[in-house]
Amino acid sequence: MKTRILIADDHSVLRKGLRQLLEMERDFEVVGEAGNGEEAVSLSSKLKPDIVIMDIVMPELSGIEATKLIKRANPAIAVLIFTAYSDIRYILGLLESGACGYLLKNARSREIAGAIRAVRSGESVLDSAVTHKLLQRVIGLSGDTGDGMSGGHLTAREIEVLRLAARGMSNKDIAEKLSLSLRTVKAHLTNIFAKMQVGSRTEAIMKGFAKGYITLDDVPLGD
C-alpha cells in the first residue's frame, strides 16, 4: 500500500518541488497540499493522510498549533516537521506538540524519503539522545515519572518490543534480540500504535513512558 502524504507549507514553489520529489517514489502518494495551518488541519480531517509534512511558520495557524489540532482529532496521523531550525530546545518544543520527528529543509531527497519510510515501518527518525532529552523534559514539566501508573492493555510481548524500541534498537535488531521475524516485529509495532492511538515510534515511547510501560532507564543517553 502506498503511503498517503499531505504537504503543508505556505511557499507554493517549495510545495511543488517537494510534491514532484515525493511522487517519483512508487510507494508514495501525495493526496493534497495546504498553504496555511488552518487548511492543513481541515485537509487532514478530510483526507486522512498517513503522514503530514508540516512547515512551522505559516499564516492563519502555526505549524505547532496545527500539529496539536491534527493529533487531537486524528491520533494515528504522523506529523513530520519540515523546518530550517535545528536547535535542540526548538526541536523538543516541536516534538511536545505531537510531531513524530523533524526534517531540515536542506535535507536531500533520499533523506526525506527515508524518514517517511522509517515512520511508516515503525522505525525511529530521532537518535536516542534526542529521545532521552525529550523524556527528561516531559518529566520536568509533569513532575511525574510514570511510576505506578496502569500498564494498560498492551501484551507482555508488545511491552517488551516497546522497551527495546525505546533503547533505540531498529526493527531488525529487535527481531534478532527476540528471535522473531521482521514482519512480526512490524506487526507488534502496528498493534502498539493502534492500541495507544499514536502514529509513530516517538509518540509510542512518550505515551508508554507516561503509562509506566518504560522508564527513563530504558532510554540510553547516546553518544
Secondary structure by P-SEA (a helix, b strand, c coil): cbbbbbbbcccaaaaaaaaaaaaaccccccccccccaaaaaaaaaaccccccccccccccccaaaaaaaaaaacccbbbbbbcccccaaaaaaaaaacccccccccccaaaaaaaaaaaaaccccccaaaaaaaaaaaaaaccccccccccccccaaaaaaaaaaaacccaaaaaaaacccaaaaaaaaaaaaaaaccccaaaaaaaaaaacccccccccccc
